[in-house]
């Protein structure tokens, strides 16, 4: 399907100098600790310390009643990303909240990883206020929660419900910030998750419904879908994740690939939002993705979650056609051999559109071709915006899907809720026979 894929031309606006900086951080030769894909390998050196306002107020501070946006970020830094959590809050403080925009965070710190900025530990909540201090969080502490388990849904839900209640706005974003993991990181369990709390040894699972629970609770607190669902973490822009949050959100922003340690460019995106507080969720998603691309970093895309059900039905039709062709094993093996992958050379995370194109070429079956053409057409309204840096991710079109070359399928994937909604897992199982 080259004509359809050509419509996903990558947008390369960063300079050659910035590209070289990105390659130093994200080249495959650099250890995985240089990104947010996995945890446990960063050796922090610490930064100059400074006191912060430690006043406690568990009641919170009500937001401006006429606010246009409340931007909630749950930052799990109770791991080796601790200093980068502090750095991202300082990026937000370069802009700060206004009457129209509430930037509200919960930051969980480790007691061991980093000793900068007063070396406090546990979780604190802040409404981010503008300052000129790039080394210390100076926003008032609204709540000091002590030790929490940031890898469990209820901890996230408590923050989101508190934020929505105390900072009402016309539109709300809920962003999960931390490590993200792909299916092949833990092949014995087939886990895919986010928010790895080192001290508690916990993580939010996608397949087991933790991420869905968080966004369902957020939507319930709002009385409507969350305007922007965000994942500032590695390899979370997957069909399985989008399916999990689609009933509870409108727009989703995430990366198909690894993210470098600094994560999103919050200063750029929040500056755009403060300058234009009436922007739509899609426009805010575009701003986040574009500024991330400018850093530069690998991939970032924006989805219209309202289009997920139609695309889901379409890829189920593709799977049915591949199964009916009687050559699922051969077709999947051939398609995944050269498809755009993420998470290493043996990736089980492939770009959905690149994979579909290669499935068509591998099958040489009219029914498969027709189903794939329909799915590709439905991807157009689904993927609002897509950015990649070319090179090893040049065929990143905005959405990944689990597609192991051997047809192996962990039980946790077989039993995941989306497996009852499509034939995709049946196609994978058929390839293993």
C-alpha positions as CSV (number, residue, x, y, z in Angstrom):
1,X,0.0,0.0,0.0
2,X,2.7,2.6,-0.8
3,X,0.3,5.3,-1.8
4,X,-1.5,5.2,1.5
5,X,1.6,5.0,3.5
6,X,3.1,7.9,1.6
7,X,0.4,10.1,3.2
8,X,2.2,9.5,6.5
9,X,5.3,11.5,5.4
10,X,7.5,12.2,8.4
11,X,7.8,15.8,9.4
12,X,11.5,16.8,10.0
13,X,11.8,20.3,11.3
14,X,14.7,19.9,13.7
15,X,18.1,21.2,12.7
16,X,21.0,18.9,11.9
17,X,22.7,20.0,15.1
18,X,19.7,19.0,17.3
19,X,19.4,15.7,15.4
20,X,23.0,14.9,16.4
21,X,22.2,15.5,20.0
22,X,19.3,13.2,19.8
23,X,21.3,10.4,18.2
24,X,23.8,10.6,21.0
25,X,21.0,10.0,23.5
26,X,18.9,7.5,21.6
27,X,21.2,5.5,19.3
28,X,20.7,1.8,19.7
29,X,24.3,1.5,21.0
30,X,23.4,3.5,24.1
31,X,22.2,1.6,27.0
32,X,18.4,1.4,27.6
33,X,19.0,3.5,30.8
34,X,19.2,6.5,28.5
35,X,15.5,6.4,28.0
36,X,12.2,5.7,29.8
37,X,11.7,2.2,28.4
38,X,13.0,0.4,31.4
39,X,14.1,1.1,34.9
40,X,17.0,0.5,37.3
41,X,20.2,1.6,35.5
42,X,20.5,5.4,35.8
43,X,23.4,6.6,38.1
44,X,22.3,10.0,39.3
45,X,24.9,12.5,40.4
46,X,22.6,14.9,42.2
47,X,22.1,18.7,41.7
48,X,22.4,21.7,44.0
49,X,19.9,21.7,46.8
50,X,17.4,24.4,47.8
51,X,14.6,24.7,50.3
52,X,10.9,24.4,49.2
53,X,7.7,25.5,50.8
54,X,6.7,22.4,52.9
55,X,3.5,23.8,54.3
56,X,0.8,21.1,54.3
57,X,-2.8,21.6,53.2
58,X,-4.7,18.4,52.5
59,X,-7.8,20.3,51.5
60,X,-6.1,21.7,48.4
61,X,-6.7,25.2,46.9
62,X,-9.7,25.6,44.7
63,X,-8.9,26.6,41.1
64,X,-10.3,29.5,39.2
65,X,-13.9,28.8,38.4
66,X,-13.6,30.1,34.8
67,X,-10.5,28.1,33.9
68,X,-10.3,26.7,30.4
69,X,-7.9,23.8,31.1
70,X,-6.8,21.8,34.0
71,X,-3.6,19.9,33.1
72,X,-3.1,17.0,35.6
73,X,0.2,15.1,35.6
74,X,0.8,12.1,37.9
75,X,4.5,11.9,38.2
76,X,5.9,8.6,39.6
77,X,9.5,9.5,40.4
78,X,9.8,6.8,43.0
79,X,12.5,5.1,40.8
80,X,15.5,6.0,38.8
81,X,13.7,8.8,37.0
82,X,13.4,10.9,40.2
83,X,15.7,13.7,39.2
84,X,13.9,14.0,35.8
85,X,10.6,14.4,37.5
86,X,11.9,17.4,39.4
87,X,13.4,18.7,36.2
88,X,10.0,18.4,34.4
89,X,8.2,20.3,37.2
90,X,10.8,23.1,36.8
91,X,10.0,23.1,33.1
92,X,6.4,23.7,34.0
93,X,7.3,26.4,36.4
94,X,9.0,28.3,33.6
95,X,5.4,29.0,32.4
96,X,3.2,28.4,35.5
97,X,-0.5,28.3,36.0
98,X,-2.9,31.2,35.2
99,X,-6.5,32.0,35.8
100,X,-7.3,30.1,32.6
101,X,-4.9,27.2,33.0
102,X,-4.3,25.1,36.0
103,X,-1.1,23.0,35.9
104,X,-1.4,20.5,38.7
105,X,1.0,17.7,39.6
106,X,1.6,14.9,42.1
107,X,5.3,14.1,42.4
108,X,6.4,10.9,44.2
109,X,10.1,10.8,45.1
110,X,12.4,8.0,46.1
111,X,14.3,8.1,49.4
112,X,17.4,6.8,47.7
113,X,17.8,7.9,44.0
114,X,18.5,11.6,44.2
115,X,19.3,14.1,46.9
116,X,18.7,17.4,45.1
117,X,16.0,20.1,45.9
118,X,15.9,19.5,49.6
119,X,16.1,15.7,49.4
120,X,12.5,15.3,50.5
121,X,10.8,11.9,49.8
122,X,7.2,10.7,49.5
123,X,4.5,12.3,47.4
124,X,3.5,16.0,47.2
125,X,0.9,17.9,45.3
126,X,1.5,21.3,43.6
127,X,-0.4,23.8,41.6
128,X,2.5,24.9,39.5
129,X,3.4,28.6,39.8
130,X,5.7,30.5,37.5
131,X,9.2,31.2,38.7
132,X,12.7,31.8,37.4
133,X,14.4,29.1,39.4
134,X,15.4,26.2,37.2
135,X,16.9,24.1,39.9
136,X,14.3,24.0,42.6
137,X,10.5,23.6,42.8
138,X,9.2,26.8,44.4
139,X,5.4,26.2,43.9
140,X,3.6,25.9,47.2
141,X,3.1,22.4,48.5
142,X,-0.7,21.8,48.7
143,X,-0.5,18.4,50.2
144,X,2.4,16.2,51.6
145,X,1.1,12.7,51.4
146,X,4.1,10.8,52.7
147,X,4.8,7.4,51.4
148,X,2.4,6.2,48.7
149,X,2.3,3.3,46.2
150,X,2.4,5.0,42.8
151,X,2.1,1.7,41.0
152,X,-1.5,1.1,42.0
153,X,-4.6,2.5,40.4
154,X,-6.2,3.9,43.5
155,X,-3.2,6.2,44.2
156,X,-3.6,7.7,40.7
157,X,-7.3,7.9,41.1
158,X,-7.1,9.8,44.4
159,X,-4.9,12.4,42.8
160,X,-7.1,12.8,39.7
161,X,-10.4,13.0,41.6
162,X,-8.8,15.6,43.9
163,X,-7.5,17.6,41.0
164,X,-10.8,17.6,39.2
165,X,-12.7,18.5,42.3
166,X,-10.4,21.4,43.3
167,X,-9.5,22.7,39.9
168,X,-12.6,22.7,37.7
169,X,-12.2,23.7,34.1
170,X,-13.9,23.4,30.7
171,X,-11.3,20.8,29.5
172,X,-9.1,18.4,31.5
173,X,-5.9,16.5,30.6
174,X,-4.7,13.5,32.6
175,X,-1.1,12.5,32.0
176,X,0.7,9.5,33.4
177,X,4.5,10.2,33.7
178,X,7.1,7.5,34.2
179,X,8.7,4.4,32.7
180,X,6.6,2.5,30.1
181,X,7.2,-1.1,29.2
182,X,6.5,-3.1,26.0
183,X,5.3,-6.7,25.7
184,X,8.7,-8.1,25.0
185,X,10.4,-6.6,28.1
186,X,8.8,-9.4,30.3
187,X,8.1,-12.2,27.8
188,X,7.3,-14.7,30.6
189,X,4.4,-12.6,31.6
190,X,3.7,-10.6,28.5
191,X,3.3,-7.5,30.6
192,X,2.8,-4.0,29.3
193,X,2.5,-1.2,31.8
194,X,3.5,2.2,33.2
195,X,4.3,3.8,36.5
196,X,6.9,1.6,38.0
197,X,7.2,2.2,41.8
198,X,10.6,0.8,42.8
199,X,9.9,0.9,46.6
200,X,6.5,-0.8,46.3
201,X,7.5,-3.1,43.5
202,X,4.3,-2.3,41.6
203,X,3.3,-1.1,38.2
204,X,0.0,-0.2,36.4
205,X,-0.9,-3.0,34.0
206,X,-2.6,-2.4,30.7
207,X,-3.8,-6.0,30.1
208,X,-5.1,-6.4,33.6
209,X,-7.1,-3.2,33.5
210,X,-5.2,-0.9,35.8
211,X,-4.9,1.9,33.2
212,X,-8.5,1.5,32.1
213,X,-9.5,1.8,35.8
214,X,-7.7,5.1,36.2
215,X,-9.2,6.8,33.1
216,X,-12.7,5.3,33.8
217,X,-12.5,6.9,37.3
218,X,-11.3,10.2,35.8
219,X,-14.2,10.3,33.3
220,X,-16.7,9.4,36.1
221,X,-15.4,12.3,38.2
222,X,-15.8,14.6,35.2
223,X,-19.1,13.2,34.1
224,X,-17.7,12.9,30.6
225,X,-14.6,11.6,28.8
226,X,-11.2,13.1,29.6
227,X,-10.3,15.6,27.0
228,X,-6.7,14.6,26.7
229,X,-5.2,11.3,27.7
230,X,-1.4,11.5,27.9
231,X,1.5,9.1,28.5
232,X,4.9,10.7,29.0
233,X,6.7,7.3,28.9
234,X,8.2,4.9,26.4
235,X,6.3,2.8,23.9
236,X,2.8,3.5,25.1
237,X,1.3,4.6,21.7
238,X,-0.2,1.1,21.1
239,X,-3.5,0.0,19.8
240,X,-4.0,-2.0,23.0
241,X,-3.5,1.1,25.2
242,X,-5.8,3.2,22.9
243,X,-8.5,0.5,23.1
244,X,-8.2,0.5,26.9
245,X,-8.8,4.2,27.3
246,X,-11.0,5.0,24.3
247,X,-14.3,4.8,26.1
248,X,-13.0,7.3,28.7
249,X,-11.1,9.9,26.6
250,X,-11.2,12.0,23.5
251,X,-7.6,12.5,22.4
252,X,-4.5,10.4,23.2
253,X,-0.8,11.5,23.1
254,X,2.1,9.1,23.4
255,X,5.3,7.7,21.8
256,X,5.6,4.5,19.8
257,X,9.3,4.4,20.6
258,X,11.6,5.0,23.6
259,X,11.6,8.5,25.1
260,X,14.8,10.1,26.2
261,X,15.1,10.8,29.9
262,X,13.9,14.4,29.7
263,X,10.5,13.3,28.4
264,X,8.1,15.9,27.0
265,X,9.0,19.6,26.5
266,X,6.6,20.9,29.1
267,X,7.8,24.5,28.8
268,X,7.0,24.7,25.1
269,X,3.6,22.9,25.3
270,X,2.5,24.8,28.4
271,X,3.5,28.1,26.9
272,X,1.3,27.3,23.9
273,X,-1.6,26.4,26.2
274,X,-1.3,29.6,28.3
275,X,-1.0,31.7,25.2
276,X,-4.1,30.1,23.8
277,X,-6.2,28.6,26.7
278,X,-9.2,27.9,24.5
279,X,-7.3,25.5,22.2
280,X,-9.0,22.1,21.6
281,X,-7.7,18.8,22.9
282,X,-6.4,17.9,19.4
283,X,-4.5,21.2,19.2
284,X,-3.0,20.7,22.6
285,X,-2.0,17.2,21.6
286,X,-0.4,18.6,18.5
287,X,1.5,21.1,20.5
288,X,2.9,18.4,22.9
289,X,3.9,16.2,20.0
290,X,5.5,19.0,18.0
291,X,7.6,20.4,20.8
292,X,8.7,16.8,21.7
293,X,9.8,16.4,18.1
294,X,11.7,19.7,18.3
295,X,13.8,18.6,21.3
296,X,14.4,16.4,19.2
297,X,13.1,13.0,20.3
298,X,12.2,9.8,18.5
299,X,8.4,9.6,18.0
300,X,5.2,11.2,19.2
301,X,1.7,11.0,17.8
302,X,-1.9,12.0,18.6
303,X,-5.0,9.9,18.2
304,X,-8.7,10.6,18.0
305,X,-10.0,8.0,20.5
306,X,-13.5,8.2,19.0
307,X,-12.1,6.5,15.9
308,X,-10.7,3.5,17.8
309,X,-13.8,1.3,17.7
310,X,-14.0,1.5,13.9
311,X,-10.3,0.8,13.4
312,X,-10.6,-2.1,15.9
313,X,-13.3,-3.7,13.9
314,X,-11.3,-3.2,10.7
315,X,-8.1,-5.0,12.0
316,X,-10.4,-7.8,13.3
317,X,-11.5,-8.2,9.7
318,X,-7.9,-8.3,8.6
319,X,-7.2,-11.0,11.1
320,X,-10.2,-13.0,10.0
321,X,-9.0,-12.8,6.4
322,X,-5.5,-13.9,7.2
323,X,-6.8,-16.9,9.2
324,X,-9.1,-17.8,6.4
325,X,-6.2,-17.7,3.9
326,X,-4.8,-20.7,5.7
327,X,-1.3,-19.2,5.8
328,X,-1.2,-17.2,9.0
329,X,2.2,-18.5,10.1
330,X,3.9,-17.7,6.9
331,X,2.2,-14.3,6.4
332,X,2.9,-13.1,9.9
333,X,6.5,-14.2,9.8
334,X,7.1,-12.5,6.5
335,X,5.3,-9.3,7.5
336,X,7.1,-8.9,10.8
337,X,10.6,-9.6,9.4
338,X,11.0,-6.1,8.0
339,X,8.1,-4.2,9.6
340,X,8.9,-1.1,11.6
341,X,9.6,-2.4,15.1
342,X,10.3,-0.9,18.5
343,X,11.8,-2.3,21.7
344,X,14.9,-3.9,20.1
345,X,15.8,-6.2,17.2
346,X,13.4,-9.0,18.4
347,X,10.5,-6.6,18.8
348,X,7.0,-7.8,19.2
349,X,5.8,-4.1,19.0
350,X,5.4,-3.2,15.3
351,X,4.0,-0.1,13.6
352,X,0.4,-1.1,12.8
353,X,0.2,0.6,9.4
354,X,3.6,-0.7,8.2
355,X,2.7,-4.1,9.4
356,X,-0.6,-4.0,7.6
357,X,1.1,-3.1,4.4
358,X,3.5,-5.9,4.7
359,X,0.8,-8.4,5.6
360,X,-0.8,-7.5,2.3
361,X,2.4,-8.1,0.3
362,X,3.0,-11.4,2.1
363,X,-0.4,-12.9,1.7
364,X,-1.1,-12.3,-2.0
365,X,-4.8,-12.9,-1.1
366,X,-7.6,-10.7,-2.5
367,X,-9.7,-10.9,0.7
368,X,-6.7,-10.0,2.9
369,X,-5.9,-7.1,0.5
370,X,-9.4,-5.8,0.7
371,X,-9.6,-5.9,4.5
372,X,-6.2,-4.2,4.8
373,X,-7.2,-1.4,2.4
374,X,-10.3,-0.8,4.5
375,X,-8.3,-0.7,7.7
376,X,-5.7,1.7,6.2
377,X,-8.5,4.1,5.1
378,X,-9.8,4.1,8.7
379,X,-6.4,5.0,10.1
380,X,-6.7,8.4,8.4
381,X,-9.2,9.9,10.8
382,X,-7.7,7.9,13.7
383,X,-4.2,9.4,13.6
384,X,-4.5,13.1,14.0
385,X,-0.8,13.9,14.0
386,X,2.4,11.9,13.7
387,X,6.0,13.0,14.2
388,X,9.2,10.9,13.9
389,X,12.9,11.6,13.5
390,X,13.4,9.3,10.5
391,X,16.4,6.9,10.5
392,X,15.6,3.8,12.4
393,X,12.0,5.0,13.1
394,X,11.3,6.3,9.5
395,X,8.3,3.9,9.1
396,X,6.7,5.0,12.4
397,X,3.2,6.0,11.3
398,X,1.6,6.8,14.7
399,X,0.4,3.5,16.3
400,X,1.9,0.1,17.3
401,X,0.3,-3.3,17.7
402,X,1.5,-6.5,19.3
403,X,2.7,-8.8,16.5
404,X,5.3,-11.5,17.4
405,X,7.0,-13.1,14.4
406,X,6.6,-16.6,15.9
407,X,2.9,-16.3,16.7
408,X,3.7,-16.8,20.5
409,X,1.1,-15.2,22.6
410,X,1.4,-14.9,26.4
411,X,-1.7,-15.8,28.5
412,X,-2.0,-12.3,29.8
413,X,-2.5,-11.1,26.2
414,X,-4.9,-13.9,25.3
415,X,-7.1,-13.0,28.4
416,X,-6.9,-9.2,27.9
417,X,-10.3,-7.5,27.4
418,X,-9.5,-6.4,23.9
419,X,-9.0,-10.1,22.8
420,X,-12.8,-10.6,23.2
421,X,-13.4,-7.6,20.9
422,X,-11.3,-8.7,17.9
423,X,-9.8,-11.7,16.1
424,X,-6.3,-10.3,16.3
425,X,-5.2,-12.7,19.1
426,X,-6.8,-15.6,17.1
427,X,-4.6,-14.7,14.2
428,X,-1.5,-14.7,16.4
429,X,-2.6,-18.1,17.8
430,X,-3.2,-19.5,14.4
431,X,0.3,-18.5,13.4
432,X,1.7,-20.6,16.2
433,X,-0.1,-23.8,15.1
